Amino acid sequence: MDCKEANRKMSDFLNDELKGRELKDFMGHISCCKDCKEELSIQFLVQEGMARLENGNTFDLRNELDRLLEDVERRMVFYQWLRYLVYGVEVLAIITIAVIIVLVIVI
């Protein structure tokens, strides 16, 4: 993903609308591109800051963005492990079916 595409995806990211490969590509770019991470910080500060000011809430948006990014990373790792688990179950199901077919043919 290049900077131009990452900038187009920032609003979707902040609204929790990126999923799967798109989210992984975005996070990969943000983690290695200082300029895009700074732009994401600015957009987050504006979006969240305006909402908080309207509600009169106090906030520490810099740390909240860091926590948001960490949370997204944890969710991505969790879903990757979940995919591995599903693949493992599928492989076991295929092996079980193959064994049953072999047993039916032999018996």
N, CA, C and O atoms as CSV, one atom per row, in Angstrom:
chain,resi,resn,atom,element,x,y,z
A,1,MET,N,N,0.851,-1.173,0.000
A,1,MET,CA,C,0.000,0.000,0.000
A,1,MET,C,C,0.894,1.233,0.000
A,1,MET,O,O,1.874,1.303,0.742
A,2,ASP,N,N,0.549,2.195,-0.833
A,2,ASP,CA,C,1.327,3.432,-0.861
A,2,ASP,C,C,0.645,4.498,0.009
A,2,ASP,O,O,-0.450,4.286,0.530
A,3,CYS,N,N,1.311,5.632,0.150
A,3,CYS,CA,C,0.819,6.700,1.033
A,3,CYS,C,C,-0.529,7.250,0.572
A,3,CYS,O,O,-1.395,7.556,1.391
A,4,LYS,N,N,-0.695,7.371,-0.722
A,4,LYS,CA,C,-1.946,7.917,-1.254
A,4,LYS,C,C,-3.122,7.015,-0.884
A,4,LYS,O,O,-4.167,7.498,-0.449
A,5,GLU,N,N,-2.950,5.721,-1.056
A,5,GLU,CA,C,-4.015,4.781,-0.713
A,5,GLU,C,C,-4.249,4.743,0.795
A,5,GLU,O,O,-5.393,4.663,1.243
A,6,ALA,N,N,-3.169,4.801,1.580
A,6,ALA,CA,C,-3.311,4.816,3.031
A,6,ALA,C,C,-4.098,6.034,3.488
A,6,ALA,O,O,-4.940,5.933,4.380
A,7,ASN,N,N,-3.829,7.187,2.881
A,7,ASN,CA,C,-4.571,8.396,3.239
A,7,ASN,C,C,-6.061,8.262,2.913
A,7,ASN,O,O,-6.909,8.756,3.656
A,8,ARG,N,N,-6.374,7.598,1.811
A,8,ARG,CA,C,-7.785,7.385,1.467
A,8,ARG,C,C,-8.463,6.444,2.455
A,8,ARG,O,O,-9.671,6.547,2.673
A,9,LYS,N,N,-7.710,5.531,3.053
A,9,LYS,CA,C,-8.277,4.521,3.952
A,9,LYS,C,C,-8.350,4.978,5.408
A,9,LYS,O,O,-8.959,4.292,6.229
A,10,MET,N,N,-7.753,6.105,5.746
A,10,MET,CA,C,-7.701,6.534,7.143
A,10,MET,C,C,-9.075,6.726,7.764
A,10,MET,O,O,-9.311,6.316,8.901
A,11,SER,N,N,-9.971,7.341,7.030
A,11,SER,CA,C,-11.323,7.557,7.552
A,11,SER,C,C,-12.012,6.219,7.806
A,11,SER,O,O,-12.670,6.036,8.831
A,12,ASP,N,N,-11.857,5.282,6.863
A,12,ASP,CA,C,-12.442,3.951,7.054
A,12,ASP,C,C,-11.847,3.269,8.275
A,12,ASP,O,O,-12.569,2.620,9.031
A,13,PHE,N,N,-10.540,3.405,8.479
A,13,PHE,CA,C,-9.891,2.811,9.644
A,13,PHE,C,C,-10.455,3.402,10.928
A,13,PHE,O,O,-10.805,2.669,11.853
A,14,LEU,N,N,-10.544,4.717,10.985
A,14,LEU,CA,C,-11.027,5.382,12.194
A,14,LEU,C,C,-12.491,5.059,12.483
A,14,LEU,O,O,-12.934,5.141,13.628
A,15,ASN,N,N,-13.237,4.693,11.449
A,15,ASN,CA,C,-14.633,4.304,11.632
A,15,ASN,C,C,-14.801,2.789,11.748
A,15,ASN,O,O,-15.919,2.277,11.689
A,16,ASP,N,N,-13.681,2.072,11.912
A,16,ASP,CA,C,-13.655,0.615,12.086
A,16,ASP,C,C,-14.324,-0.108,10.913
A,16,ASP,O,O,-15.083,-1.058,11.104
A,17,GLU,N,N,-14.031,0.359,9.707
A,17,GLU,CA,C,-14.629,-0.222,8.514
A,17,GLU,C,C,-13.643,-1.053,7.686
A,17,GLU,O,O,-14.043,-1.659,6.692
A,18,LEU,N,N,-12.379,-1.094,8.069
A,18,LEU,CA,C,-11.402,-1.911,7.340
A,18,LEU,C,C,-11.379,-3.309,7.939
A,18,LEU,O,O,-11.378,-3.468,9.160
A,19,LYS,N,N,-11.361,-4.305,7.090
A,19,LYS,CA,C,-11.344,-5.696,7.531
A,19,LYS,C,C,-10.335,-6.484,6.706
A,19,LYS,O,O,-9.929,-6.056,5.625
A,20,GLY,N,N,-9.944,-7.617,7.218
A,20,GLY,CA,C,-9.125,-8.575,6.494
A,20,GLY,C,C,-7.837,-8.030,5.930
A,20,GLY,O,O,-7.083,-7.333,6.609
A,21,ARG,N,N,-7.599,-8.359,4.678
A,21,ARG,CA,C,-6.346,-7.992,3.996
A,21,ARG,C,C,-6.171,-6.478,3.922
A,21,ARG,O,O,-5.059,-5.966,4.050
A,22,GLU,N,N,-7.275,-5.771,3.713
A,22,GLU,CA,C,-7.228,-4.317,3.622
A,22,GLU,C,C,-6.709,-3.712,4.932
A,22,GLU,O,O,-5.889,-2.794,4.918
A,23,LEU,N,N,-7.197,-4.237,6.065
A,23,LEU,CA,C,-6.748,-3.768,7.374
A,23,LEU,C,C,-5.282,-4.127,7.594
A,23,LEU,O,O,-4.507,-3.314,8.098
A,24,LYS,N,N,-4.907,-5.338,7.218
A,24,LYS,CA,C,-3.516,-5.779,7.386
A,24,LYS,C,C,-2.562,-4.911,6.568
A,24,LYS,O,O,-1.509,-4.510,7.062
A,25,ASP,N,N,-2.924,-4.624,5.331
A,25,ASP,CA,C,-2.085,-3.767,4.488
A,25,ASP,C,C,-1.985,-2.358,5.065
A,25,ASP,O,O,-0.908,-1.762,5.074
A,26,PHE,N,N,-3.106,-1.829,5.545
A,26,PHE,CA,C,-3.114,-0.485,6.126
A,26,PHE,C,C,-2.215,-0.433,7.358
A,26,PHE,O,O,-1.389,0.470,7.492
A,27,MET,N,N,-2.376,-1.399,8.252
A,27,MET,CA,C,-1.573,-1.418,9.483
A,27,MET,C,C,-0.089,-1.592,9.160
A,27,MET,O,O,0.765,-0.987,9.806
A,28,GLY,N,N,0.212,-2.411,8.170
A,28,GLY,CA,C,1.607,-2.590,7.764
A,28,GLY,C,C,2.207,-1.288,7.270
A,28,GLY,O,O,3.354,-0.973,7.585
A,29,HIS,N,N,1.447,-0.535,6.502
A,29,HIS,CA,C,1.944,0.739,5.984
A,29,HIS,C,C,2.098,1.757,7.116
A,29,HIS,O,O,3.117,2.443,7.202
A,30,ILE,N,N,1.099,1.852,7.973
A,30,ILE,CA,C,1.132,2.824,9.078
A,30,ILE,C,C,2.304,2.540,10.017
A,30,ILE,O,O,2.927,3.463,10.542
A,31,SER,N,N,2.595,1.259,10.222
A,31,SER,CA,C,3.670,0.919,11.160
A,31,SER,C,C,5.056,1.292,10.633
A,31,SER,O,O,5.989,1.458,11.419
A,32,CYS,N,N,5.201,1.427,9.313
A,32,CYS,CA,C,6.532,1.729,8.777
A,32,CYS,C,C,6.627,3.099,8.108
A,32,CYS,O,O,7.712,3.494,7.679
A,33,CYS,N,N,5.519,3.831,8.010
A,33,CYS,CA,C,5.544,5.138,7.355
A,33,CYS,C,C,5.254,6.231,8.386
A,33,CYS,O,O,4.118,6.400,8.828
A,34,LYS,N,N,6.286,6.953,8.751
A,34,LYS,CA,C,6.181,7.999,9.764
A,34,LYS,C,C,5.197,9.089,9.349
A,34,LYS,O,O,4.426,9.573,10.177
A,35,ASP,N,N,5.216,9.477,8.081
A,35,ASP,CA,C,4.335,10.541,7.604
A,35,ASP,C,C,2.864,10.140,7.682
A,35,ASP,O,O,2.025,10.932,8.109
A,36,CYS,N,N,2.555,8.921,7.271
A,36,CYS,CA,C,1.167,8.467,7.309
A,36,CYS,C,C,0.685,8.274,8.745
A,36,CYS,O,O,-0.474,8.549,9.057
A,37,LYS,N,N,1.571,7.803,9.611
A,37,LYS,CA,C,1.174,7.653,11.017
A,37,LYS,C,C,0.883,9.024,11.620
A,37,LYS,O,O,-0.051,9.164,12.410
A,38,GLU,N,N,1.658,10.021,11.264
A,38,GLU,CA,C,1.418,11.378,11.747
A,38,GLU,C,C,0.092,11.906,11.199
A,38,GLU,O,O,-0.669,12.541,11.930
A,39,GLU,N,N,-0.190,11.650,9.930
A,39,GLU,CA,C,-1.469,12.074,9.346
A,39,GLU,C,C,-2.634,11.363,10.028
A,39,GLU,O,O,-3.673,11.974,10.279
A,40,LEU,N,N,-2.468,10.082,10.326
A,40,LEU,CA,C,-3.503,9.346,11.052
A,40,LEU,C,C,-3.725,9.958,12.430
A,40,LEU,O,O,-4.863,10.090,12.883
A,41,SER,N,N,-2.637,10.330,13.091
A,41,SER,CA,C,-2.742,10.977,14.403
A,41,SER,C,C,-3.535,12.268,14.306
A,41,SER,O,O,-4.389,12.540,15.150
A,42,ILE,N,N,-3.261,13.058,13.289
A,42,ILE,CA,C,-3.961,14.331,13.106
A,42,ILE,C,C,-5.449,14.084,12.868
A,42,ILE,O,O,-6.299,14.725,13.488
A,43,GLN,N,N,-5.758,13.155,11.969
A,43,GLN,CA,C,-7.165,12.873,11.687
A,43,GLN,C,C,-7.887,12.338,12.919
A,43,GLN,O,O,-9.038,12.694,13.174
A,44,PHE,N,N,-7.209,11.485,13.680
A,44,PHE,CA,C,-7.797,10.948,14.909
A,44,PHE,C,C,-8.036,12.069,15.911
A,44,PHE,O,O,-9.101,12.146,16.523
A,45,LEU,N,N,-7.040,12.941,16.077
A,45,LEU,CA,C,-7.183,14.044,17.019
A,45,LEU,C,C,-8.341,14.952,16.630
A,45,LEU,O,O,-9.107,15.380,17.494
A,46,VAL,N,N,-8.477,15.245,15.366
A,46,VAL,CA,C,-9.568,16.119,14.907
A,46,VAL,C,C,-10.914,15.433,15.117
A,46,VAL,O,O,-11.828,16.014,15.701
A,47,GLN,N,N,-11.032,14.199,14.639
A,47,GLN,CA,C,-12.306,13.488,14.721
A,47,GLN,C,C,-12.740,13.269,16.167
A,47,GLN,O,O,-13.857,13.622,16.547
A,48,GLU,N,N,-11.861,12.693,16.959
A,48,GLU,CA,C,-12.203,12.400,18.350
A,48,GLU,C,C,-12.250,13.666,19.202
A,48,GLU,O,O,-13.105,13.806,20.077
A,49,GLY,N,N,-11.333,14.571,18.938
A,49,GLY,CA,C,-11.275,15.809,19.715
A,49,GLY,C,C,-12.541,16.626,19.569
A,49,GLY,O,O,-13.061,17.149,20.555
A,50,MET,N,N,-13.042,16.741,18.352
A,50,MET,CA,C,-14.269,17.500,18.128
A,50,MET,C,C,-15.446,16.844,18.847
A,50,MET,O,O,-16.262,17.529,19.464
A,51,ALA,N,N,-15.530,15.528,18.765
A,51,ALA,CA,C,-16.625,14.824,19.434
A,51,ALA,C,C,-16.535,15.003,20.949
A,51,ALA,O,O,-17.553,15.198,21.613
A,52,ARG,N,N,-15.336,14.939,21.487
A,52,ARG,CA,C,-15.163,15.086,22.940
A,52,ARG,C,C,-15.450,16.506,23.396
A,52,ARG,O,O,-16.047,16.715,24.452
A,53,LEU,N,N,-15.028,17.478,22.604
A,53,LEU,CA,C,-15.289,18.872,22.977
A,53,LEU,C,C,-16.790,19.155,22.994
A,53,LEU,O,O,-17.283,19.874,23.863
A,54,GLU,N,N,-17.510,18.585,22.032
A,54,GLU,CA,C,-18.948,18.776,21.996
A,54,GLU,C,C,-19.628,18.178,23.218
A,54,GLU,O,O,-20.614,18.722,23.715
A,55,ASN,N,N,-19.098,17.058,23.700
A,55,ASN,CA,C,-19.671,16.387,24.866
A,55,ASN,C,C,-19.121,16.924,26.183
A,55,ASN,O,O,-19.648,16.608,27.249
A,56,GLY,N,N,-18.071,17.728,26.117
A,56,GLY,CA,C,-17.461,18.262,27.322
A,56,GLY,C,C,-16.590,17.265,28.068
A,56,GLY,O,O,-16.263,17.476,29.236
A,57,ASN,N,N,-16.212,16.178,27.402
A,57,ASN,CA,C,-15.378,15.153,28.043
A,57,ASN,C,C,-13.907,15.533,28.001
A,57,ASN,O,O,-13.466,16.257,27.109
A,58,THR,N,N,-13.162,15.042,28.967
A,58,THR,CA,C,-11.713,15.217,28.945
A,58,THR,C,C,-11.107,14.064,28.157
A,58,THR,O,O,-11.738,13.023,27.974
A,59,PHE,N,N,-9.879,14.261,27.694
A,59,PHE,CA,C,-9.303,13.214,26.858
A,59,PHE,C,C,-7.791,13.331,26.776
A,59,PHE,O,O,-7.203,14.392,26.986
A,60,ASP,N,N,-7.191,12.191,26.459
A,60,ASP,CA,C,-5.764,12.078,26.174
A,60,ASP,C,C,-5.677,11.329,24.844
A,60,ASP,O,O,-5.405,10.129,24.809
A,61,LEU,N,N,-5.909,12.046,23.770
A,61,LEU,CA,C,-6.081,11.411,22.464
A,61,LEU,C,C,-4.823,10.738,21.943
A,61,LEU,O,O,-4.913,9.730,21.242
A,62,ARG,N,N,-3.671,11.264,22.264
A,62,ARG,CA,C,-2.421,10.655,21.797
A,62,ARG,C,C,-2.330,9.212,22.294
A,62,ARG,O,O,-2.043,8.299,21.519
A,63,ASN,N,N,-2.576,9.011,23.592
A,63,ASN,CA,C,-2.523,7.659,24.156
A,63,ASN,C,C,-3.674,6.801,23.660
A,63,ASN,O,O,-3.516,5.591,23.501
A,64,GLU,N,N,-4.827,7.404,23.415
A,64,GLU,CA,C,-5.962,6.635,22.908
A,64,GLU,C,C,-5.687,6.098,21.511
A,64,GLU,O,O,-6.068,4.969,21.203
A,65,LEU,N,N,-5.040,6.875,20.670
A,65,LEU,CA,C,-4.686,6.381,19.334
A,65,LEU,C,C,-3.691,5.234,19.450
A,65,LEU,O,O,-3.822,4.233,18.745
A,66,ASP,N,N,-2.711,5.359,20.316
A,66,ASP,CA,C,-1.751,4.267,20.525
A,66,ASP,C,C,-2.473,3.002,20.986
A,66,ASP,O,O,-2.172,1.906,20.513
A,67,ARG,N,N,-3.426,3.154,21.908
A,67,ARG,CA,C,-4.192,1.990,22.385
A,67,ARG,C,C,-5.046,1.404,21.268
A,67,ARG,O,O,-5.176,0.185,21.161
A,68,LEU,N,N,-5.631,2.266,20.432
A,68,LEU,CA,C,-6.425,1.788,19.300
A,68,LEU,C,C,-5.562,0.963,18.349
A,68,LEU,O,O,-5.969,-0.116,17.919
A,69,LEU,N,N,-4.385,1.462,18.023
A,69,LEU,CA,C,-3.486,0.733,17.126
A,69,LEU,C,C,-3.051,-0.595,17.734
A,69,LEU,O,O,-2.977,-1.604,17.032
A,70,GLU,N,N,-2.761,-0.601,19.035
A,70,GLU,CA,C,-2.370,-1.845,19.715
A,70,GLU,C,C,-3.528,-2.837,19.718
A,70,GLU,O,O,-3.325,-4.033,19.511
A,71,ASP,N,N,-4.745,-2.341,19.952
A,71,ASP,CA,C,-5.919,-3.208,19.958
A,71,ASP,C,C,-6.144,-3.833,18.588
A,71,ASP,O,O,-6.462,-5.019,18.492
A,72,VAL,N,N,-5.984,-3.056,17.538
A,72,VAL,CA,C,-6.146,-3.580,16.182
A,72,VAL,C,C,-5.090,-4.642,15.899
A,72,VAL,O,O,-5.394,-5.675,15.304
A,73,GLU,N,N,-3.863,-4.397,16.317
A,73,GLU,CA,C,-2.796,-5.397,16.124
A,73,GLU,C,C,-3.146,-6.698,16.847
A,73,GLU,O,O,-2.970,-7.781,16.288
A,74,ARG,N,N,-3.644,-6.601,18.096
A,74,ARG,CA,C,-4.018,-7.806,18.849
A,74,ARG,C,C,-5.158,-8.557,18.151
A,74,ARG,O,O,-5.140,-9.785,18.073
A,75,ARG,N,N,-6.148,-7.812,17.645
A,75,ARG,CA,C,-7.252,-8.465,16.941
A,75,ARG,C,C,-6.762,-9.161,15.681
A,75,ARG,O,O,-7.230,-10.252,15.355
A,76,MET,N,N,-5.820,-8.541,14.965
A,76,MET,CA,C,-5.291,-9.157,13.748
A,76,MET,C,C,-4.563,-10.453,14.074
A,76,MET,O,O,-4.706,-11.438,13.349
A,77,VAL,N,N,-3.789,-10.468,15.147
A,77,VAL,CA,C,-3.083,-11.687,15.554
A,77,VAL,C,C,-4.092,-12.766,15.957
A,77,VAL,O,O,-3.948,-13.930,15.582
A,78,PHE,N,N,-5.111,-12.370,16.722
A,78,PHE,CA,C,-6.145,-13.321,17.137
A,78,PHE,C,C,-6.826,-13.960,15.927
A,78,PHE,O,O,-6.979,-15.181,15.877
A,79,TYR,N,N,-7.237,-13.144,14.952
A,79,TYR,CA,C,-7.913,-13.674,13.772
A,79,TYR,C,C,-6.989,-14.541,12.931
A,79,TYR,O,O,-7.443,-15.495,12.299
A,80,GLN,N,N,-5.699,-14.223,12.915
A,80,GLN,CA,C,-4.746,-15.073,12.186
A,80,GLN,C,C,-4.680,-16.450,12.842
A,80,GLN,O,O,-4.707,-17.468,12.151
A,81,TRP,N,N,-4.593,-16.486,14.170
A,81,TRP,CA,C,-4.565,-17.769,14.875
A,81,TRP,C,C,-5.888,-18.512,14.705
A,81,TRP,O,O,-5.900,-19.737,14.588
A,82,LEU,N,N,-6.991,-17.784,14.690
A,82,LEU,CA,C,-8.294,-18.402,14.472
A,82,LEU,C,C,-8.358,-19.047,13.091
A,82,LEU,O,O,-8.900,-20.142,12.940
A,83,ARG,N,N,-7.806,-18.369,12.083
A,83,ARG,CA,C,-7.760,-18.948,10.737
A,83,ARG,C,C,-6.932,-20.233,10.732
A,83,ARG,O,O,-7.319,-21.221,10.108
A,84,TYR,N,N,-5.784,-20.218,11.434
A,84,TYR,CA,C,-4.967,-21.430,11.512
A,84,TYR,C,C,-5.749,-22.566,12.166
A,84,TYR,O,O,-5.666,-23.711,11.720
A,85,LEU,N,N,-6.498,-22.263,13.205
A,85,LEU,CA,C,-7.298,-23.274,13.887
A,85,LEU,C,C,-8.349,-23.851,12.942
A,85,LEU,O,O,-8.543,-25.066,12.895
A,86,VAL,N,N,-9.015,-22.999,12.203
A,86,VAL,CA,C,-10.034,-23.460,11.252
A,86,VAL,C,C,-9.390,-24.341,10.183
A,86,VAL,O,O,-9.939,-25.384,9.829
A,87,TYR,N,N,-8.232,-23.930,9.668
A,87,TYR,CA,C,-7.529,-24.759,8.672
A,87,TYR,C,C,-7.171,-26.116,9.275
A,87,TYR,O,O,-7.298,-27.142,8.607
A,88,GLY,N,N,-6.729,-26.129,10.517
A,88,GLY,CA,C,-6.383,-27.381,11.185
A,88,GLY,C,C,-7.579,-28.306,11.321
A,88,GLY,O,O,-7.472,-29.510,11.089
A,89,VAL,N,N,-8.719,-27.741,11.698
A,89,VAL,CA,C,-9.947,-28.538,11.824
A,89,VAL,C,C,-10.362,-29.075,10.457
A,89,VAL,O,O,-10.802,-30.219,10.348
A,90,GLU,N,N,-10.228,-28.263,9.423
A,90,GLU,CA,C,-10.567,-28.730,8.074
A,90,GLU,C,C,-9.672,-29.890,7.651
A,90,GLU,O,O,-10.149,-30.861,7.063
A,91,VAL,N,N,-8.387,-29.795,7.945
A,91,VAL,CA,C,-7.454,-30.869,7.603
A,91,VAL,C,C,-7.817,-32.140,8.353
A,91,VAL,O,O,-7.815,-33.229,7.778
A,92,LEU,N,N,-8.130,-32.002,9.645
A,92,LEU,CA,C,-8.533,-33.174,10.428
A,92,LEU,C,C,-9.814,-33.794,9.876
A,92,LEU,O,O,-9.944,-35.017,9.843
A,93,ALA,N,N,-10.745,-32.972,9.450
A,93,ALA,CA,C,-11.997,-33.489,8.876
A,93,ALA,C,C,-11.717,-34.255,7.587
A,93,ALA,O,O,-12.301,-35.313,7.355
A,94,ILE,N,N,-10.838,-33.732,6.758
A,94,ILE,CA,C,-10.492,-34.405,5.505
A,94,ILE,C,C,-9.801,-35.736,5.782
A,94,ILE,O,O,-10.095,-36.743,5.139
A,95,ILE,N,N,-8.885,-35.731,6.740
A,95,ILE,CA,C,-8.195,-36.980,7.099
A,95,ILE,C,C,-9.194,-37.990,7.639
A,95,ILE,O,O,-9.126,-39.169,7.292
A,96,THR,N,N,-10.112,-37.553,8.474
A,96,THR,CA,C,-11.120,-38.452,9.039
A,96,THR,C,C,-11.985,-39.053,7.939
A,96,THR,O,O,-12.256,-40.254,7.948
A,97,ILE,N,N,-12.412,-38.243,7.009
A,97,ILE,CA,C,-13.227,-38.737,5.893
A,97,ILE,C,C,-12.431,-39.734,5.058
A,97,ILE,O,O,-12.969,-40.760,4.643
A,98,ALA,N,N,-11.166,-39.448,4.811
A,98,ALA,CA,C,-10.315,-40.361,4.034
A,98,ALA,C,C,-10.162,-41.701,4.765
A,98,ALA,O,O,-10.218,-42.756,4.133
A,99,VAL,N,N,-9.971,-41.668,6.070
A,99,VAL,CA,C,-9.828,-42.894,6.848
A,99,VAL,C,C,-11.130,-43.688,6.799
A,99,VAL,O,O,-11.102,-44.908,6.640
A,100,ILE,N,N,-12.254,-43.022,6.932
A,100,ILE,CA,C,-13.555,-43.708,6.878
A,100,ILE,C,C,-13.756,-44.363,5.508
A,100,ILE,O,O,-14.216,-45.502,5.426
A,101,ILE,N,N,-13.418,-43.657,4.453
A,101,ILE,CA,C,-13.546,-44.225,3.101
A,101,ILE,C,C,-12.654,-45.447,2.952
A,101,ILE,O,O,-13.084,-46.461,2.403
A,102,VAL,N,N,-11.428,-45.368,3.430
A,102,VAL,CA,C,-10.505,-46.503,3.341
A,102,VAL,C,C,-11.054,-47.692,4.149
A,102,VAL,O,O,-10.995,-48.834,3.692
A,103,LEU,N,N,-11.582,-47.421,5.341
A,103,LEU,CA,C,-12.129,-48.502,6.178
A,103,LEU,C,C,-13.356,-49.142,5.505
A,103,LEU,O,O,-13.525,-50.360,5.554
A,104,VAL,N,N,-14.194,-48.333,4.890
A,104,VAL,CA,C,-15.384,-48.877,4.211
A,104,VAL,C,C,-14.952,-49.746,3.032
A,104,VAL,O,O,-15.548,-50.797,2.792
A,105,ILE,N,N,-13.943,-49.331,2.306
A,105,ILE,CA,C,-13.468,-50.118,1.155
A,105,ILE,C,C,-12.822,-51.415,1.631
A,105,ILE,O,O,-13.033,-52.465,1.025
A,106,VAL,N,N,-12.044,-51.357,2.701
A,106,VAL,CA,C,-11.351,-52.538,3.205
A,106,VAL,C,C,-12.322,-53.537,3.821
A,106,VAL,O,O,-12.147,-54.746,3.667
A,107,ILE,N,N,-13.321,-53.053,4.501
A,107,ILE,CA,C,-14.274,-53.954,5.181
A,107,ILE,C,C,-15.224,-54.475,4.196
A,107,ILE,O,O,-16.112,-55.252,4.547
